[in-house]
Amino acid sequence: MKPASLRPFLPFPTLRRPRPHPLSRPRNYAVQTPGAPMLQVFNNATKYLQRERAASDQTASRNVDYLRDELAARLCDRLLVPLPSPPLLENFLAKRQSLPQDINRHFSAVLDLGANACNMARALAHSPPSLTTRISSFTSADSSPTLLYRDVDLPFNDLLPQHSRTVLPLPDSAPLPFAPASFAAVVSSLSLHWINDLPSLLAQVARILLPDSPFLAVMLGGDSLFELRTSLQLADLDRRGGVSTHVSPLADVRDMGGLLTKAGFQMLTIDVDDIVVNYPDTFALMQDLQAMGESNAALGREMGGLGRDVMVANEAIYRELHGNEDGTLPATFRLIFMIGWTKGEDQPKPLARGSGQVNMKDILEGGVKGVG
């Protein structure tokens, strides 16, 4: 007789999978999405919160609209140049067979891209009625709803025909929510300098424009606020022994021509202008920038506010290097104005290469009669 076995009464052993060798594990690799790589310079979430927080204080936000209102008025003048008075119009037309397209054109639909607090709409509403009637509908679009609807109850909204507002999606790389060839003109005032993927945005603007339609824009660029930038760097170096990014980087005027051409715009006009604003001290300057929603939003910025010792040193250095004789402190805003046109059949085209009848060398040397 066989002895009794205890195996049926023991618990069934748990199956264990052998651990794979570390070198045999599958590896995960980073794969870039299709399309050209995009360089992230600004934090979209930070900039959105800055602008929303600034617009929530309506009184302070309206008090610092002086720069946006001035540039909106300048863009309005470029978009709607007044025609000569009726008695002079006949002689004017006799001297010039065709007027430039941005003078005598009626715009069926105009988009203000990055409208801020609808400063462009306010400037158009305060223009003579003979100019505002040349626009059938006007759309203000911005990614900050609080800033976009800040002045929705003011009277100027009723002076424009079919004025509407559209909230743009975030981030700034998201496609524009407009159909192709839906606008006769697109304007943009003081908003493009916060865009990460500027080439993509310009290409989208060209897409939503009708053929032979203008794109007018003004943006901060170049050496804007160079006084504040240099004084903060020296104050950081003196008090902390290093330099941090306190002023966001800006595009240069030499880059904008290439970007517009790459986006498909023609007949480009790009110029630079400086607006110098005098402040009583650096604290008033930085307070106005914060109320505008124009604080630093670079990805590599140092979190937290400036230290008191750095701010005091910055005030002294700014006043010593850049101060005016009357005790005020100048702040330079360098502005890049640009105009580009989408391709159209009736636009003037350059002559074929080699079709010229006069040698440029002869003109410069004075060899051609009647020249110079």
MIBA-170880 format. One record per residue (C-alpha): residue in three letters; x, y, z. Coordinates in nm, 3 decimals, padded with zeros to 5 digits. Layout:
# MIBA-170880
(Ala; (X; Y; Z))
...
This chain:
# MIBA-170880
(Met; (00.000; 00.000; 00.000))
(Lys; (00.137; 00.338; -00.105))
(Pro; (00.185; 00.607; 00.163))
(Ala; (-00.060; 00.898; 00.158))
(Ser; (00.055; 01.206; -00.037))
(Leu; (00.005; 01.559; 00.084))
(Arg; (00.041; 01.717; -00.267))
(Pro; (-00.336; 01.743; -00.336))
(Phe; (-00.375; 01.949; -00.020))
(Leu; (-00.098; 02.201; -00.097))
(Pro; (-00.186; 02.534; -00.272))
(Phe; (-00.132; 02.547; -00.647))
(Pro; (00.192; 02.731; -00.719))
(Thr; (00.161; 03.073; -00.889))
(Leu; (00.306; 03.092; -01.237))
(Arg; (00.572; 03.356; -01.265))
(Arg; (00.700; 03.498; -01.589))
(Pro; (01.072; 03.527; -01.610))
(Arg; (01.195; 03.884; -01.609))
(Pro; (01.337; 03.988; -01.945))
(His; (01.692; 04.097; -01.973))
(Pro; (01.728; 04.477; -01.958))
(Leu; (01.885; 04.486; -02.304))
(Ser; (01.595; 04.291; -02.454))
(Arg; (01.322; 04.538; -02.350))
(Pro; (01.151; 04.738; -02.628))
(Arg; (01.268; 05.097; -02.655))
(Asn; (01.054; 05.407; -02.716))
(Tyr; (01.188; 05.674; -02.948))
(Ala; (01.080; 06.037; -02.982))
(Val; (00.917; 06.096; -03.319))
(Gln; (00.862; 06.445; -03.459))
(Thr; (00.522; 06.526; -03.603))
(Pro; (00.505; 06.591; -03.977))
(Gly; (00.581; 06.941; -04.097))
(Ala; (00.856; 07.192; -04.035))
(Pro; (00.986; 07.211; -03.676))
(Met; (00.848; 07.505; -03.473))
(Leu; (01.066; 07.693; -03.229))
(Gln; (00.879; 07.773; -02.908))
(Val; (00.991; 08.112; -02.779))
(Phe; (00.690; 08.228; -02.577))
(Asn; (00.467; 08.053; -02.327))
(Asn; (00.114; 08.079; -02.468))
(Ala; (-00.053; 07.996; -02.138))
(Thr; (00.146; 08.262; -01.952))
(Lys; (00.070; 08.527; -02.211))
(Tyr; (-00.300; 08.438; -02.206))
(Leu; (-00.315; 08.477; -01.827))
(Gln; (-00.124; 08.805; -01.840))
(Arg; (-00.363; 08.958; -02.091))
(Glu; (-00.673; 08.826; -01.914))
(Arg; (-00.552; 08.960; -01.580))
(Ala; (-00.466; 09.298; -01.732))
(Ala; (-00.805; 09.333; -01.906))
(Ser; (-00.996; 09.244; -01.588))
(Asp; (-00.904; 09.588; -01.448))
(Gln; (-01.088; 09.795; -01.709))
(Thr; (-00.983; 10.135; -01.573))
(Ala; (-00.611; 10.057; -01.567))
(Ser; (-00.631; 09.879; -01.902))
(Arg; (-00.798; 10.175; -02.073))
(Asn; (-00.545; 10.418; -01.926))
(Val; (-00.261; 10.242; -02.109))
(Asp; (-00.427; 10.226; -02.451))
(Tyr; (-00.226; 10.527; -02.573))
(Leu; (00.018; 10.318; -02.778))
(Arg; (-00.243; 10.086; -02.927))
(Asp; (-00.476; 10.375; -03.013))
(Glu; (-00.196; 10.565; -03.187))
(Leu; (-00.092; 10.269; -03.399))
(Ala; (-00.452; 10.178; -03.479))
(Ala; (-00.504; 10.531; -03.611))
(Arg; (-00.193; 10.502; -03.827))
(Leu; (-00.306; 10.170; -03.974))
(Cys; (-00.648; 10.318; -04.038))
(Asp; (-00.486; 10.600; -04.236))
(Arg; (-00.294; 10.349; -04.445))
(Leu; (-00.599; 10.135; -04.510))
(Leu; (-00.838; 10.418; -04.593))
(Val; (-00.642; 10.708; -04.744))
(Pro; (-00.885; 10.999; -04.797))
(Leu; (-00.972; 11.081; -05.157))
(Pro; (-00.930; 11.437; -05.288))
(Ser; (-01.228; 11.670; -05.261))
(Pro; (-01.480; 11.653; -05.551))
(Pro; (-01.361; 11.976; -05.727))
(Leu; (-01.005; 11.844; -05.735))
(Leu; (-01.094; 11.483; -05.809))
(Glu; (-01.126; 11.533; -06.187))
(Asn; (-00.783; 11.695; -06.216))
(Phe; (-00.638; 11.431; -05.987))
(Leu; (-00.770; 11.150; -06.205))
(Ala; (-00.646; 11.325; -06.518))
(Lys; (-00.290; 11.329; -06.383))
(Arg; (-00.299; 10.969; -06.268))
(Gln; (-00.472; 10.716; -06.489))
(Ser; (-00.519; 10.467; -06.209))
(Leu; (-00.527; 10.514; -05.834))
(Pro; (-00.344; 10.276; -05.601))
(Gln; (-00.567; 09.991; -05.490))
(Asp; (-00.554; 10.090; -05.122))
(Ile; (-00.702; 10.436; -05.195))
(Asn; (-01.015; 10.389; -05.404))
(Arg; (-01.112; 10.036; -05.304))
(His; (-01.425; 09.925; -05.124))
(Phe; (-01.359; 09.645; -04.875))
(Ser; (-01.643; 09.396; -04.844))
(Ala; (-01.500; 09.228; -04.532))
(Val; (-01.205; 09.329; -04.312))
(Leu; (-01.045; 09.119; -04.036))
(Asp; (-00.854; 09.269; -03.743))
(Leu; (-00.626; 08.981; -03.639))
(Gly; (-00.512; 09.021; -03.279))
(Ala; (-00.757; 09.305; -03.215))
(Asn; (-00.669; 09.350; -02.846))
(Ala; (-00.953; 09.574; -02.714))
(Cys; (-01.086; 09.651; -03.066))
(Asn; (-00.862; 09.958; -03.094))
(Met; (-00.870; 09.941; -03.473))
(Ala; (-01.251; 09.934; -03.472))
(Arg; (-01.257; 10.240; -03.247))
(Ala; (-01.020; 10.426; -03.481))
(Leu; (-01.237; 10.341; -03.782))
(Ala; (-01.551; 10.449; -03.598))
(His; (-01.397; 10.792; -03.534))
(Ser; (-01.302; 10.833; -03.902))
(Pro; (-01.515; 11.046; -04.136))
(Pro; (-01.831; 10.869; -04.258))
(Ser; (-01.703; 10.888; -04.616))
(Leu; (-01.428; 10.645; -04.512))
(Thr; (-01.618; 10.408; -04.285))
(Thr; (-01.880; 10.345; -04.554))
(Arg; (-01.608; 10.188; -04.768))
(Ile; (-01.611; 09.885; -04.532))
(Ser; (-01.917; 09.659; -04.539))
(Ser; (-01.828; 09.437; -04.242))
(Phe; (-01.553; 09.443; -03.982))
(Thr; (-01.446; 09.145; -03.767))
(Ser; (-01.228; 09.179; -03.456))
(Ala; (-01.053; 08.858; -03.350))
(Asp; (-00.835; 08.794; -03.046))
(Ser; (-00.742; 08.504; -02.819))
(Ser; (-00.821; 08.694; -02.496))
(Pro; (-01.200; 08.711; -02.453))
(Thr; (-01.182; 08.953; -02.159))
(Leu; (-00.972; 09.199; -02.357))
(Leu; (-01.175; 09.151; -02.675))
(Tyr; (-01.510; 09.224; -02.503))
(Arg; (-01.375; 09.489; -02.265))
(Asp; (-01.541; 09.779; -02.449))
(Val; (-01.841; 09.596; -02.594))
(Asp; (-02.081; 09.846; -02.430))
(Leu; (-01.914; 10.164; -02.562))
(Pro; (-02.088; 10.372; -02.830))
(Phe; (-01.828; 10.319; -03.103))
(Asn; (-01.958; 09.964; -03.160))
(Asp; (-02.276; 10.104; -03.315))
(Leu; (-02.091; 10.333; -03.557))
(Leu; (-01.939; 10.052; -03.765))
(Pro; (-02.146; 09.845; -04.009))
(Gln; (-02.172; 09.481; -03.903))
(His; (-01.899; 09.483; -03.639))
(Ser; (-01.851; 09.134; -03.492))
(Arg; (-01.606; 08.970; -03.251))
(Thr; (-01.441; 08.625; -03.271))
(Val; (-01.235; 08.454; -03.001))
(Leu; (-00.929; 08.285; -03.151))
(Pro; (-00.830; 07.937; -03.028))
(Leu; (-00.517; 07.862; -02.829))
(Pro; (-00.230; 07.799; -02.880))
(Asp; (-00.128; 08.049; -03.146))
(Ser; (-00.032; 07.761; -03.378))
(Ala; (-00.398; 07.653; -03.405))
(Pro; (-00.560; 07.710; -03.748))
(Leu; (-00.753; 08.031; -03.793))
(Pro; (-01.132; 07.969; -03.779))
(Phe; (-01.203; 08.140; -04.111))
(Ala; (-01.283; 08.006; -04.456))
(Pro; (-01.038; 08.050; -04.744))
(Ala; (-01.074; 08.369; -04.949))
(Ser; (-01.325; 08.521; -04.705))
(Phe; (-01.172; 08.867; -04.643))
(Ala; (-01.087; 09.159; -04.869))
(Ala; (-00.828; 09.291; -04.621))
(Val; (-00.656; 09.176; -04.301))
(Val; (-00.500; 09.416; -04.050))
(Ser; (-00.303; 09.345; -03.733))
(Ser; (-00.187; 09.594; -03.472))
(Leu; (00.058; 09.509; -03.193))
(Ser; (-00.008; 09.136; -03.169))
(Leu; (00.228; 08.954; -03.407))
(His; (00.530; 08.994; -03.179))
(Trp; (00.387; 08.726; -02.944))
(Ile; (00.340; 08.460; -03.214))
(Asn; (00.568; 08.155; -03.197))
(Asp; (00.507; 08.020; -03.549))
(Leu; (00.498; 08.344; -03.747))
(Pro; (00.559; 08.181; -04.091))
(Ser; (00.257; 07.953; -04.045))
(Leu; (00.034; 08.242; -03.935))
(Leu; (00.133; 08.456; -04.234))
(Ala; (00.058; 08.164; -04.467))
(Gln; (-00.287; 08.129; -04.308))
(Val; (-00.349; 08.502; -04.354))
(Ala; (-00.267; 08.468; -04.723))
(Arg; (-00.508; 08.175; -04.740))
(Ile; (-00.808; 08.362; -04.597))
(Leu; (-00.749; 08.668; -04.818))
(Leu; (-00.911; 08.717; -05.155))
(Pro; (-00.681; 08.750; -05.459))
(Asp; (-00.522; 09.093; -05.495))
(Ser; (-00.601; 09.187; -05.132))
(Pro; (-00.380; 09.367; -04.878))
(Phe; (-00.239; 09.261; -04.544))
(Leu; (-00.141; 09.555; -04.324))
(Ala; (00.032; 09.505; -03.990))
(Val; (00.243; 09.677; -03.730))
(Met; (00.439; 09.495; -03.461))
(Leu; (00.705; 09.561; -03.202))
(Gly; (01.048; 09.454; -03.318))
(Gly; (01.418; 09.518; -03.328))
(Asp; (01.554; 09.717; -03.037))
(Ser; (01.225; 09.800; -02.868))
(Leu; (01.276; 09.899; -02.504))
(Phe; (01.653; 09.875; -02.543))
(Glu; (01.691; 10.118; -02.251))
(Leu; (01.508; 09.885; -02.016))
(Arg; (01.682; 09.579; -02.154))
(Thr; (02.034; 09.714; -02.102))
(Ser; (01.968; 09.864; -01.759))
(Leu; (01.815; 09.540; -01.629))
(Gln; (02.110; 09.340; -01.756))
(Leu; (02.357; 09.570; -01.581))
(Ala; (02.150; 09.569; -01.261))
(Asp; (02.138; 09.188; -01.262))
(Leu; (02.510; 09.167; -01.321))
(Asp; (02.584; 09.411; -01.041))
(Arg; (02.352; 09.271; -00.773))
(Arg; (02.331; 08.902; -00.861))
(Gly; (02.646; 08.831; -01.060))
(Gly; (02.458; 08.706; -01.366))
(Val; (02.210; 08.801; -01.638))
(Ser; (01.850; 08.680; -01.673))
(Thr; (01.593; 08.732; -01.949))
(His; (01.357; 09.009; -01.840))
(Val; (01.253; 09.147; -02.181))
(Ser; (01.111; 08.912; -02.444))
(Pro; (01.302; 08.871; -02.773))
(Leu; (01.159; 09.040; -03.081))
(Ala; (01.181; 08.988; -03.457))
(Asp; (01.406; 09.205; -03.672))
(Val; (01.291; 09.410; -03.968))
(Arg; (01.531; 09.221; -04.197))
(Asp; (01.343; 08.897; -04.128))
(Met; (00.993; 09.022; -04.208))
(Gly; (01.048; 09.068; -04.582))
(Gly; (01.158; 08.708; -04.623))
(Leu; (00.870; 08.577; -04.411))
(Leu; (00.610; 08.771; -04.612))
(Thr; (00.759; 08.656; -04.941))
(Lys; (00.767; 08.295; -04.824))
(Ala; (00.399; 08.322; -04.726))
(Gly; (00.308; 08.426; -05.081))
(Phe; (00.273; 08.804; -05.048))
(Gln; (00.387; 09.039; -05.323))
(Met; (00.447; 09.414; -05.367))
(Leu; (00.591; 09.440; -05.016))
(Thr; (00.639; 09.767; -04.830))
(Ile; (00.823; 09.751; -04.497))
(Asp; (00.938; 10.049; -04.293))
(Val; (01.041; 10.118; -03.935))
(Asp; (00.937; 10.397; -03.703))
(Asp; (01.021; 10.477; -03.342))
(Ile; (00.781; 10.608; -03.079))
(Val; (00.951; 10.744; -02.767))
(Val; (00.737; 10.772; -02.453))
(Asn; (00.869; 10.956; -02.148))
(Tyr; (00.795; 10.811; -01.803))
(Pro; (00.861; 10.959; -01.458))
(Asp; (01.053; 10.647; -01.349))
(Thr; (01.111; 10.283; -01.438))
(Phe; (00.839; 10.171; -01.197))
(Ala; (00.577; 10.361; -01.398))
(Leu; (00.711; 10.207; -01.720))
(Met; (00.692; 09.851; -01.590))
(Gln; (00.351; 09.916; -01.436))
(Asp; (00.218; 10.032; -01.774))
(Leu; (00.366; 09.730; -01.951))
(Gln; (00.195; 09.503; -01.700))
(Ala; (-00.138; 09.685; -01.743))
(Met; (-00.104; 09.642; -02.121))
(Gly; (-00.050; 09.268; -02.081))
(Glu; (00.295; 09.310; -02.237))
(Ser; (00.503; 09.156; -01.959))
(Asn; (00.778; 08.908; -02.034))
(Ala; (00.646; 08.568; -02.145))
(Ala; (00.961; 08.398; -02.274))
(Leu; (00.995; 08.028; -02.194))
(Gly; (01.340; 08.071; -02.039))
(Arg; (01.243; 08.356; -01.810))
(Glu; (01.309; 08.341; -01.437))
(Met; (00.994; 08.268; -01.239))
(Gly; (00.887; 08.523; -00.981))
(Gly; (00.917; 08.899; -00.973))
(Leu; (01.225; 09.117; -00.968))
(Gly; (01.403; 09.162; -00.638))
(Arg; (01.390; 09.499; -00.467))
(Asp; (01.766; 09.545; -00.489))
(Val; (01.761; 09.475; -00.865))
(Met; (01.475; 09.720; -00.922))
(Val; (01.648; 09.995; -00.727))
(Ala; (01.972; 09.938; -00.916))
(Asn; (01.782; 09.933; -01.246))
(Glu; (01.625; 10.271; -01.165))
(Ala; (01.964; 10.429; -01.097))
(Ile; (02.135; 10.276; -01.402))
(Tyr; (01.845; 10.363; -01.636))
(Arg; (01.845; 10.724; -01.516))
(Glu; (02.223; 10.753; -01.548))
(Leu; (02.249; 10.604; -01.899))
(His; (01.928; 10.715; -02.067))
(Gly; (01.766; 10.985; -01.853))
(Asn; (01.644; 11.312; -02.002))
(Glu; (01.749; 11.653; -01.877))
(Asp; (01.404; 11.720; -01.733))
(Gly; (01.425; 11.410; -01.512))
(Thr; (01.200; 11.185; -01.720))
(Leu; (01.304; 10.847; -01.860))
(Pro; (01.254; 10.770; -02.233))
(Ala; (01.130; 10.431; -02.353))
(Thr; (01.169; 10.356; -02.724))
(Phe; (00.909; 10.141; -02.899))
(Arg; (01.049; 10.035; -03.239))
(Leu; (00.763; 09.956; -03.475))
(Ile; (00.775; 09.753; -03.795))
(Phe; (00.505; 09.850; -04.045))
(Met; (00.441; 09.610; -04.331))
(Ile; (00.207; 09.587; -04.628))
(Gly; (00.182; 09.282; -04.855))
(Trp; (-00.062; 09.187; -05.130))
(Thr; (-00.187; 08.848; -05.234))
(Lys; (-00.133; 08.753; -05.594))
(Gly; (-00.378; 08.899; -05.846))
(Glu; (-00.414; 08.913; -06.222))
(Asp; (-00.438; 09.293; -06.247))
(Gln; (-00.129; 09.368; -06.038))
(Pro; (00.169; 09.535; -06.209))
(Lys; (00.437; 09.282; -06.302))
(Pro; (00.807; 09.337; -06.370))
(Leu; (00.923; 09.326; -06.730))
(Ala; (01.101; 09.021; -06.860))
(Arg; (01.469; 08.996; -06.784))
(Gly; (01.677; 09.152; -07.063))
(Ser; (01.396; 09.366; -07.205))
(Gly; (01.546; 09.697; -07.087))
(Gln; (01.650; 09.949; -07.349))
(Val; (01.890; 10.155; -07.135))
(Asn; (02.202; 10.037; -06.958))
(Met; (02.208; 10.126; -06.589))
(Lys; (02.580; 10.194; -06.615))
(Asp; (02.517; 10.465; -06.871))
(Ile; (02.259; 10.628; -06.646))
(Leu; (02.487; 10.632; -06.344))
(Glu; (02.778; 10.770; -06.546))
(Gly; (02.563; 11.036; -06.711))
(Gly; (02.600; 10.896; -07.061))
(Val; (02.226; 10.905; -07.141))
(Lys; (02.083; 11.242; -07.246))
(Gly; (01.784; 11.370; -07.059))
(Val; (01.863; 11.168; -06.750))
(Gly; (01.959; 11.349; -06.431))
